[in-house]
Amino acid sequence: MTHPALACALSLLLILPGCGAQPTPAMLGATRTEVARGGHDYVVFQKGRRVEIIRLGYVRPGEHQAVRATMIDLIPEVTGCRLRETSLTGDSGEMRAIVSCPKR
């Protein structure tokens, strides 16, 4: 017999991988761009001046620094805007930042 809380947790673990990368609530309605670089997949969300980038999949030990650098490089590449580096938060799994975009 399985404990109800354990059964619930296991069910959640089976459901979540199918959800894919989802933005934080503040980024709902953001433009979504999927990018592959260096054997890893990323999703970049942009809403106005705010950006969120999420790495998908597994990263082996020792790869985190390179993945983080790739994520930082992808922000201006995908958005066409300049990254405000002092606003950058997060790690090799998920980052958030503010960008300065040229007026169009």
N, C-alpha and C positions, 0 to 999 in steps of 0.2 A: 504494500500500500504506500502511495506517495503522499507526502505532506502537501497540503493545498498551496502553501506559499512557494514551495519548490516547483510544483507543477506550473504555477503562474509564471515564475521566473523563466523556466525552460521554454514555455510558450512564447514569451516575449523575445527571447534570444532567437527563436526560429523566425519570428515575424520581422524583426528589425532589419536584418540584412537585405530584405527585399525593398526597403524604403529608399535606398540610395541616399545621396547627399541632400540634405534639406537645410535651408538657411535658418538662421535664428529668426524668431518672430519679428524682430525689427526690420529684417530684410525680406519679408514676404512681399512679393510683387517685383522683386529685383530682376534685372537681366541676368540670365544664367548662360555661362559659356563653359563647355567641357574641353579640356586640353590634355594631351598626353606628352610627357617629356621624360627622357631618360628612363624609360621603363615604368613610369608611374603615371597614374591618372589623377587629374585635379578638376575641381569645379570652382569657377570664379563667379561670385554674385556681386553685382554692382547696382546700387540704388543711390542716385545722386552722387554725393561725394564719398559715400561709405562703400567699402569693399570688404568682402569676406571670401577667403579661399580655403577650400577643404581638400585634403589629400585623401584619395580613396585607396584602400588596400593596405597590404602589409609592407613594412619597411624593416629590413634587417638591421641588427645592431651595427653601428658604425656608419650608417647611411643618413642619419637624421640631420646632420649639419648640412650635407649637400642638398637634401630635400628642402630644408628650410631656405637655403640660398635660391633654389629653383623657384620656390613659391614667391619669394620677394621679387625675383626677376619677372615672373609672370604677371604681376599686378600692373605695371605700366604697359607691358606688351599687350595684354588683353583689353585693358581699359582705355589706352591711349592717353592716359593722364599721368601726372607726376606723383609718385608716392611721397607722402609726408612721413618720413622715417620716424619722427618722434611719436607718431600716433600708432605705430605698429605694435600689436600685442599678439600673443599666441605662441604656438610651437609648430613642430613639423606635421601636426595633424590638422590644425585649424588656425588661421590667422585672421585678424581684422585690422583695418587701417582706414585712414582718410586720404583721399587723393585730391590734387588740384588739377582741374581740367581746363583746357583752353576754351575760351568762349567761342561758340559756333554760330 
